[in-house]
Amino acid sequence: MEKLLIIAPLVFGYILDLIIGDPDNWPHPIRVFGNAIAAGDKIFNKNSSRFLKGMLLAIGLCILTFSLFYFLNEILLTINAWLFIAVNSIWVWYGLANNTLISEGRNVFLVLEKEGLEAGRKQLSRIVGRDTSQLTARQIRIAVFETMSENLSDGVIAPLFFYAIGGVPAMMVYKMINTMDSMIGYRSDKYEQFGKFAARLDDVANFIPARITALLMVIVAGNYRVLQFVFKYGNRHKSPNSGYPESALAGILDCRFGGPNVYHGKWVDKPFIGENDRIIEPGEIREVTWINQKTCFLMILMIVVFYSLLG
């Protein structure tokens, strides 16, 4: 029964994500996480000792998140194992972002083709932090692929990795860390000190998942020469982790990612990943979609097999 308590929520949550995704305006724990982070930002991000305050806030929210989901699971287990499986399946569904990530990427390509450049820029701005107002159609498509590969790690493989380690409580702690990074992990006057610990914590949390993601992408693509590409370009990204899944996808597609861009009003001189500065065709979104789907499925399968073989 113990194996079932891990495997069943994982499989059911994955199926829910495949079928439903993340509908707009539905209740979501990430919104609760965001509200808690915003409240902490408002209360503590002022005056002196901002790094210490930000560190204590990050640690406190992680402990609170783990404790909440751990004790909730303990209560559910005392009531009924099937209730435990049902509730944890919902948490896994909330923790995964595979369907939403793919849908958002497809929508940018679709809007760009159907409604033109300006509409494509606006659609892209929903999923990236860079300034999209001056991007060409080619740059928009590249931005989509960069985001889909990076968030395949952050929004799919990393949550599954932490689920495999510590179930839903660990998965939700990771989601809290990732949400903190997306809200306060910026190098700006406001967050340089207050958000530094959260940003570094996110780097540590994603170190292994980012590299697992790149390896799984190479496996599902069936092109093992891409590994050389990953070893060559994976560490050229400004982020210690994002370059690995991005370089894997750039190698699979034989194209070039990266380069300078404007993020949150500041010019960021990002290095290039790859050398083939070719045109990205609209139909290539289908290949990238399948890479994401197969990578997610392979990670799920690996976890199921691992726990099935445990004594």
Disulfide bonds with the S-S distance in Angstrom:
none
